[in-house]
Amino acid sequence: MTLSVIIITKNESAHIVDCLKSVAFADEFIVVDSGSTDNTVALAREFGAKVEITPDWPGFGPQKNRALDLATGDWVLSIDADERITPELAQEIQAVLTAPKADAYEIARLSEFCGRFIRHSGWWPDYVLRLFKRGTARFNDVAVHERVVPQSPTLRLTGYFEHYPYANLDALINKINRYSSDAAAMMYARGKRATVFSALGHGCWTFVRIYLIRRGFLDGRHGLVLAVTAAAGSFFRYAKLSFMSSARK
């Protein structure tokens, strides 16, 4: 069985080499770049990846489907540039492909935030479907929070990705602002509406869910910061939707 790795990028020079090195056991590397201004493309090509540069940004789901359409392997492993395959997971994937028991597999992610791997706060084990037989699954066409939609039941691997999503707190705050705008636009297009009071309710509930129910307090100050920023993201998402609703009446 051959394996294609697919990655979408934009300005990922700090991550792309380590990401590709972690999946060096694969047979093919597909990188779809949406206009990097750093040397991401050069680094990926130097590693041996096939790089496609797109002039537009259709959203995460459609962009990942573009990468998927370029893959030629029997199986596909989708990985983000800020993720790493551990050696144990690499061995498990290779073993699974010799005698697969399903057409798609979920893999856990262990994410790092400001120098600490987060074991609570809803961040662990964070299973994501990333390994699948080509032709049996695709990403849903959404701008953010995309996921793989399989045609058959999935199994879970015991290994995990290491995930380095934010270089610092500024990066997290910037992403919250960007994602909340995209999510609000997506909800508005689906006919959802909100008020500033419902936005406040969503924000408060998000904090309770992450910090108390999902035991974010066990992650120390990191957990408190993550709960507060997640609550802010939820509030901003619905607050932006409320302004869209009133502005377009």
C-alpha positions, 0 to 999 in steps of 0.5 A: 500500500502506498501512502500520500501525505497532504498538507496545506500551507501559508507562511509555515517556514517555521514548521514545514521541514519538521512536519515533513521529516516526521512523515518521511516514511510516506511515498508521496508528499503533496503541499498546496500553498495559498501564497506564502511570502516566506520560503515555505514553498522552497523548503517543501520542494527541497524536501521532495514535496510536490507543491501546488500554489493556488491564487485564492483561498476558498477556506480550509475544507475546499483547500484540503480537498484540492490537496486530496485531489492531487494525491495518488497513493492508495492511502492518504494521511492529512497533516497540518504543518504545525503537527508532527507524527511521533515515531511510535505513530509512524510505526503504527501507521505503517503496520496498519497499512499492511493489513487495514481493518477499516477504511479510515482511522482517527488519531489523537492530538497532544497539543502544546501551548506556551511551553506546556502540553495540555492534558485537559481543557478539552484539548486531549485526546482531541481525536481527528480523522486523518488517515483514510483510503483514498476515494472513501472520504473527503473534507466537508466544504466549510471555511473553518473547522473542517473535518473528514467525512468517511463513507464507512465506520472508523477505527482509532489508532493508539498513537498520537500527533504532537501539535504546536498550534500557537507560537505565543499568546498573540498568535492565539488571539489573532487566530480567535479574531480571524476564526470568529469572523469566518465562523460568523459569516458561515453561520449567517449564510446558514440563516442563524441569527444572534443578539449580544445577549446570546453572545454573552451567554455562549461566552459564559457557557464556553468558560464553564465547559472548558474550565470546570466541566473539562477540568481546565483548572488542572492545566494551571494558568495555561488552562485558565488562559485557554478557558478565557480565550475560548470564551472570548472567541465564542462571544466574538463569534456570536457578537459579530453575527449579531451585528451582521444580523442588524446591519443586513435587515 
